[in-house]
Every structure is written in C-alpha cells, then in structure tokens.
C-alpha cells in the first residue's frame, strides 16, 4: 500500500515530487531556448521536451489512418529531430501503435504520457497493467485522469487518485495529473494538492478552449484560462497544454504561430503537445516554438 493515502496527502499538504536543485551561475550567456530543450514540469522533478508529439487528433484516428509503417516513420522522425515527449490516451486509437513505434528505443531516452478513463468500472490497477502491456512499457512517465469536465471530479475520481499513488510507490507511474475540459472542471485544479501536472487547453483566440460548457465547439474564456495556468504554476504544478492548433481549425500558418507564441509568452506554459500527421507539420511546429522562444 502507499505510504500516504490520498486523503492524508491532501490533508497534510505533503509536498509532491522533488525540488529542482540549484545550479551554479553561468560563465557565459545562456543559449537561446529551443523547442527540443528539456524543461522540468513544476515541482515534479520530471523533465520533458517543450514540444510533445500528440497522437490524439480526432481521438487518434488521424494518426491511426497513416498505418503502422508510416506512423512509426513519423515518430522516429520526431525523435531524431529531438522531440522526446510522446502523448497518448486509453481512449485513443493509438496506444498500441505508439508502443510499436517506440519499440527498440532506449526507454530512458523519451517520456511517455497517457490518460486513463475514470468513468468505467473495474479495478484501477488491472487497468494500469493492461495499459502498460498495450503500450509495451514497464512504466508511464505521466498518468493523467482523462476528460474531467464536471465540477465534482475531485470526489468522483477519488479511487483513481488513491490507485495512482500506489502505482507511484511501485514506480510504474512517475508523475500524476489531470486533463480538464471546461471551466467548471478547470476551476477545481488550483489548490488541488494531489496534482503534479495539469493539462490545459491553450491558444490565442479561444478556439476549442475552456468555457462554461465543456464542448470544444464553443469559444473559450482565454483570460480566465490563463489566470488558472498562472495560479497553478505558482503552486508548483507543471502545465502541459493542448489545442495549439485549435483542434485542427487553424489552417492559416499565422494562427498556428500566434498560438504557440501566446502559450509560452503570455500564458507561460511549460510544454505543449501537437498532433502530427506529416514531417512538414513537425518541422513547422519546431520552427514556430523556436520563434516563440526567441
């Protein structure tokens, strides 16, 4: 069993993760930040590249339609270009494909994030075992509670929170967090001591972002979302953002570049995930993020 239960954890406010150690003063000016640099997600101690390869476009069917051979080649292209952070989810059609694509690469050379559906019955630990087998991995670097869209998700996911703490003790999960949809759910993230990572939708004009309704077809409240991002970061959470392409609606390059710039310069997120289907999209996302950081 976990040394601390979820309730003890929340009640005592035990610190999550480890603090990054202090570095020495540089002898020369720091290099310009890049998309493929490693950054630490809050106080979790976990380092990931700023840009992640997302595999959930249209629940993964965009990537799935490539077929295993082309998808593997795309994943390896991203890896060779320096993207070492990969995202999938139990609800996507891609966990097995991603596991196959990453097979043979040193496991400690990349980070793997997935998400678990919490509204299904059954034993959480059996589900985690099944997810690891499907992804061909001994552990997940990040496990998120997926698609939280009601204001009572803290209470409704209690048994999953407890189970993830146990898995962290077993080292089959390194860090824990949630993926939220809609302001009613997002408003519950600040002050949630169990959380180490928050996955929050972000772009410059609110396309497919969080509003009062969790439906992604409605414009989101950009100002409120940004305020929550800044609050949770001040509490030591790492923030990974999605919807940088407006759920695929940003067909104009300028919008894609503006979204990337806004996420890092205005909202101050740590890392972003983008769903790719071509090498050109990978190259563009790297260029856009490098420009945003310049």
Secondary structure, DSSP 4 states (H G I P E B T S, - for coil): --SS-HHHHHHHTPPPS-PPPPPPPPSSPPPPP-TTSEEE-TTS--EEESEEEE--TTTTHHHHTT-HHHHHHHHHHHHHTT--EEE--TTSS-HHHHHHHHTTS-GGGSEEEEEE-SSS-S-HHHHHHHHHHHHT-S-EEEEEEEEE-STTHHHHTHHHHHHHHHHHHHTSEEEEEEEE-SHHHHTTTTT-TT-SEEEEE--SS-TT---SS--TTSPP-HHHHHHHHHHHHHTT-EEEEE-TTTTTT--SHHHHHHHHHIIIIII--SEEEEE-SSHHHHHHHHHHHHHHH-
